[in-house]
Amino acid sequence: MSVGVGATGGRGASVGAASARGTSGGSPVRVVLFDLDDTLFAHRESVSAALFAHVTALGAPYRLDDRDAEAAAWHVIEERHYHGYLAGELDYDGQRRARARDYAARHGVALDDAAATAWFASFFEHYLQSWRLHEDALPCLDALNGRFPGVRFGMITNGDEAHQRRKVERLGLDTRFEHIVSSGAVGVAKPDPRIFEHACDLFGVASASAVYVGDRLTTDAVGAAHAGLTGVWLDRPEPSAEHPAADAIAEAQAAGVIRITGLAELPAALAR
């Protein structure tokens, strides 16, 4: 499926809605691949809930006077160090310690490696208790099954293999997805085309017969489109969401990316 994209008003530049049929090159929809975090799994909401519970338990000098600001600060820290991990600059445990140290330093607390490991472990226990799917995740899978009989589902996620599979299993998604591809196992991360090509090879389909849906415009939708799949950008209308720059919008336009604002829109968008 391919559709032109362009700038609109409102929240800033945004990708246009779908207006074509089938997948790239007009092939029927055979495989729909999804991102995990903030696409199916409500990662940001779970992280915020965990952070607030953890900081409340820690007490002074940690403060939650402005919860939105604290959640935003944690998100910036998480993005910085997680991308350092994906780039090979930090190992998995190292990026966790770095997150703990930076957030603690925001509140005037210095953590050595042992203290940072313990800090993150306590935070992570709260995070585990906060895990949940987005409400539109399972209904979307059911609707796709109804509209495209025989459609197959897979997942491509940037992250540690064991950690991401733990999420999938705990959230009950393991029975719905035929293949789960993680950057930690494959050795390359989105938007590298090789990880999308690897997933298509697992399903035994040409990239033109596959769709990829994710919340990040460049990493997910444009990356998939450059690998020959139909790229779908899930642009949830959330105040905390990041808005792409004009050059990213232009790249998406050239790549034929589809924009949806919720997973409930996906079946109809792919059927047009």
N, C-alpha and C positions, 0 to 999 in steps of 0.2 A: 504494500500500500504506500502511496506517496501523495503528499499534499503540500501545497505551498504554505509558507508561514510568513508572518509579518508582524510588525509592531502595531500595538493597539494602545489605547489610553488606559485609564484606571491605575492599576498597581505598577505600571511601568511596561516596558516592552514584554510582550508575551507571544507565544507561538500560537498560530491559528488552529482551529478545530479541524477534525478530519472531514474530507469531502471526496473520498475515492473508494474503490471497491477492492476487496481481496488484499493480498500482501504485496510486497515489492514485485513489480513486474506482472501483477495480475494473478499470481499464483493463489490457490485456495489456502485458507488458514489451516495448517496442519499441526503446528507446535506454537504454544505461547509460553515464553520464558519470562520470569519475573525477577526483579530485584527483591531483596528481603527487607532490610532496614528502612523504615519510613515509607515503604511501598505496601507490603503486607503486614509487617510487624510495626507496631506503634513505638518505635525506638525513642524518639524525642520525648514523648509523654512519659514513657517508662523511666528514662534517664532523669527527667525533672522530678518525678515523684520520688525516685531513689535518692537523689541529691538532697532534697528537702528533708527526707526522713533521716538521712545520715547526718546532715549538719545539725538538725535539731537534737539528735542523740549526742553529738559531740559537745554542743554548748559553746560557751565563750572560749576563745575570742571569735569564733565563727558566728556570723549574723545572717539573718534572712529578712532584713528590713525591706528589701526590694527583690521579691522572688523572681520577677521577670529578668532583672539585671543579673542575678546569680545564675539563672538558667542559661542566659545568653553568654555569660562569661565561661561557663563550663563547656558550652557548645564550641566556642572558639578554641579553647584549650584542647578539646577532644579532636576537632578537625586537624589542628596543627600536628599533634603527635600521632594520630592514626595515619595520616598521610605520610608522616615520617616512617612509620612502620611499613606501609605499602611500598615506599620507595627504597626500603632496605636500610634506612638510616638508623632504625631502632629495632630490637627484637620485640616480640609480642609482650613479654613481661616488662621490658624497658619502657615501652610507650605507656603502659599502665602506671608505672612509677612516675613517669614524667607528668602525666595528668594530675596525679595526686599532689606532687610537689608544687606544680604551678598554681593549682587551686588553693592549696594551703598557704602559699606565699601571698596570695591575694588578701588573706586574712592575717598576715603577719606571723605565720607559723613556718618554721624551717623543718623539713623532713629529710633524714638520711635514707639510704636505700631500704633498710629494714623497716623504718617507720612508714615510708611511702608504700611499701608492699602491704603492710598491715592496714593502712588507711584505705587503700583501694579494695582490699579483701572485704572490709566491713561495708564499704559503699556497694560492692558487688552483691552482697547478700540482700541488700534492700532492692537492688536492681532486679534480681531474680524474682522477688516477690511482686514486682510491678509489671512483669511481662504480660502483654496482651496483643491480640491482633487488632488491626483497624476493623471497624464494624462492617465495612464494605468488602472485605477480603474474601470470605467464604461465599457470600452471595454472588460475587463476581465469577468465581470458579464454577458455581452451579449454573449460572446464566450462560457462560461460555460453552459448557457441556450441552446445554439445551439448544443453543443456536448453531453450534458447529459439532455435530455428532462425530465422535471419534477423535476430537482434538486431544492433544497430549500436552502435559504441563511439565515445565522444568524451571530451574532456578539458577541464576548466576549471581554470586555474592562476593564482594571484596571482604576478605577477612580470614581469620584462623579457621581451619577446617573443623576442628573439634567443637569450638565455641559456636560456630554458626549451625552445625548439625544439632547441637544441644538445643538451640532455640527452635529449630524446625520440629524436632521431636516433641519438645515440651508443649509447643503450640498446636500440635496435632496435624501438622502439615506433611509429615513424612508419608502418610498414606495417599496423599493427593498428588505428589510430585514424583515423576518417574526418574529424573536425574537432578542431583543437586551439585553444582559446580562452584567451588570456592577458589579464590585466588591463592589461598594458602596451600592448596593441594596442587594446583596447576602450575604455579610459579610465575604467572603474569596476572595483572589486575586490569579491570576495566579502567579506561576505555581501549586498552590494547585489543586489536581485532582478533588476536589469537584465542582469547578466552571465549569470545562469541563463536568463533569457528569450531573450537573444541566442543562446545555444547551442541552445536548442530551436527557434528560428526557422531556424537553419542546417540543422537536420535536418528541418525541416518537420513537426514533431510538436507536439501540445499538451503542456503541461507535465505533465499528469496521466499521460501515457504514458512519462515519463522518470524515471529513477532517478539520484540523485547520491550518490557514495560518497567520503567523506573522513575524515581522522583528527582534524579539529578539530570539536568538537561544535557550537559556535555558528557559526563562520565557514562551515563546510561543510554539516553535516547540517541544522541549524536554518535556516540561510540558504536552502538549497535547498527545504526544506519550506514556508517562508514564500512562496517563489516558485511554489508549486504542484506541485513535484516530490516524489517519494518521497525523503526524506532518510535516508541510512544513515550512521551513525557507526561508523567503524573504530577501535575502542578496543583497540589492541594491548596485551597485558599486559607492558609493559616498565617496569622500575624508574624510568627517566628520564621516563616519560610524565607529562603534566600532567593533574590530575584536576579536572573541572568543579565549580564551586560549586553549592550547592543551588538557587539561583535559575536557573542555566543548566539544571539537570536539570528543574526545573518548566516552563521554557519549552519544552524538548524534549518533555516529556510532552504539553503542549498542542498541539504541532505534529505529533505522531504520528511521531516519529523512531524508526528501527530501530537497534538496537545489535548489532554483530558484533565478535568478538575476533580475527578473521583473515579474509583474503579467501576462504579455502576454505569459509567458512560462507555466502558471499553467494548462490550459486545456489540452495541449499535455502531460504534465508530469503526470496528473492523468489518461490519457487514455492509457498509455504505459503498 
